[in-house]
């Protein structure tokens, strides 16, 4: 009865059934810029006043009427002038007319300058790893390699 044991070929098939998908996430950087107004400048002209004294020669022209002894009769505005008497008639008189004209004494150039600088900053990013628990203990599986 001793039969020789013959190896039997056993056919084994295995099928994996997917029960779910676990997505592992990682933070990535998204950089945006915002302008922050830190100050403003207003420009205006302010008018100051100073007093200057200007000296100008002004002329006046008069007609002088002088009666000398032994002259004939002279009437001035209907009045008889006596010998030795003098009358003056203003022919013209100069008056100072002051005009003020603005002119450029200085030029102030105003401009804006944009300065670009490289800015580095360290940022802490979080990422998830798959942790599996088996009846024999806790195992930590590292994140999948990224391509």
C-alpha positions in Angstrom: 0.0 0.0 0.0 2.8 2.1 -0.1 2.1 4.2 -2.9 4.5 6.6 -3.9 3.5 10.0 -3.3 3.4 11.8 -6.5 3.5 15.5 -6.5 0.3 16.8 -7.8 0.1 20.0 -9.6 -2.1 22.4 -7.9 -3.4 25.4 -9.8 -3.7 28.5 -7.7 -5.3 31.7 -8.9 -5.3 34.9 -7.1 -7.5 37.9 -7.8 -7.1 41.3 -6.2 -10.3 43.2 -5.6 -9.9 47.0 -5.1 -11.8 48.1 -2.0 -10.9 51.8 -2.2 -8.4 54.5 -3.0 -6.6 56.6 -0.5 -5.2 59.8 -1.8 -2.0 61.2 -0.2 -1.7 64.9 -0.4 1.2 67.4 -0.2 1.2 71.1 0.1 2.7 73.1 -2.8 3.6 76.7 -2.9 1.5 79.3 -4.7 3.0 82.8 -4.6 1.1 86.0 -5.2 2.1 89.6 -4.7 0.2 92.5 -3.3 1.1 96.1 -3.2 1.1 97.7 0.2 1.0 101.5 0.2 3.4 102.7 2.8 3.2 106.4 2.2 2.3 109.2 -0.1 3.8 112.5 -1.1 2.0 115.6 -2.0 3.6 118.5 -3.9 2.3 122.0 -3.8 3.7 125.5 -4.4 3.6 127.9 -1.6 3.7 131.7 -2.2 5.8 133.7 0.1 6.0 137.5 0.2 8.9 139.9 0.5 9.1 143.6 0.4 11.6 145.3 -1.9 12.2 149.1 -2.2 12.8 150.2 -5.8 14.1 153.6 -6.6 13.0 155.1 -9.9 13.7 158.6 -11.4 10.5 160.3 -12.3 10.4 163.5 -14.3 8.0 166.4 -14.2 7.9 169.2 -16.8 6.5 172.6 -15.9 6.0 175.8 -17.9 7.3 178.7 -15.9 5.8 182.2 -16.4 7.8 185.0 -14.8 6.8 188.6 -15.0 9.8 191.0 -15.0 9.6 194.6 -14.2 8.9 196.8 -17.2 7.1 194.0 -19.1 3.6 194.3 -20.4 0.6 193.1 -18.7 0.1 189.3 -18.5 -3.1 187.7 -17.5 -3.1 184.2 -16.2 -6.5 182.4 -15.9 -8.1 185.8 -16.1 -5.9 187.2 -13.3 -3.4 190.0 -13.8 0.1 189.0 -12.8 2.3 191.6 -11.0 5.9 192.3 -11.8 8.3 189.7 -10.1 5.5 187.2 -9.8 6.0 183.7 -11.2 3.4 181.1 -12.2 4.1 177.5 -13.1 1.9 175.2 -15.3 2.5 171.5 -15.0 2.8 170.1 -18.6 3.4 166.4 -17.7 4.2 164.3 -14.7 5.7 160.8 -14.7 4.2 158.1 -12.4 5.8 154.8 -11.7 3.9 151.8 -13.0 5.1 148.6 -11.5 4.4 145.4 -13.4 5.3 142.0 -12.0 6.3 139.2 -14.3 6.9 135.6 -13.2 10.0 133.8 -14.4 11.6 130.5 -13.7 14.2 130.5 -11.0 14.5 126.7 -10.4 13.4 123.5 -11.9 12.5 120.6 -9.6 12.4 117.2 -11.4 10.2 114.6 -9.9 10.3 110.9 -10.9 9.5 107.4 -9.7 11.9 104.6 -9.5 11.0 100.9 -9.4 13.6 98.7 -7.6 13.3 94.9 -8.1 15.0 92.7 -5.5 15.2 88.9 -5.1 13.5 87.9 -1.9 14.0 84.4 -0.3 11.9 83.0 2.5 11.7 79.6 4.1 8.2 78.1 4.1 7.2 74.9 6.0 5.2 72.5 3.8 3.2 69.6 5.1 2.8 66.3 3.3 1.0 63.0 4.0 2.5 59.6 4.2 0.7 56.2 4.3 0.8 54.5 7.6 -0.5 50.9 7.9 -1.3 49.0 11.0 -0.7 45.3 11.0 -1.5 42.9 13.8 2.2 42.5 14.4 2.9 46.2 14.9 3.0 49.6 13.4 4.8 50.1 10.1 5.5 53.5 8.4 5.6 53.5 4.7 7.4 56.4 3.1 5.7 58.6 0.5 5.7 57.3 -3.0 8.5 58.5 -5.2 7.5 61.5 -7.2 8.2 61.6 -10.9 
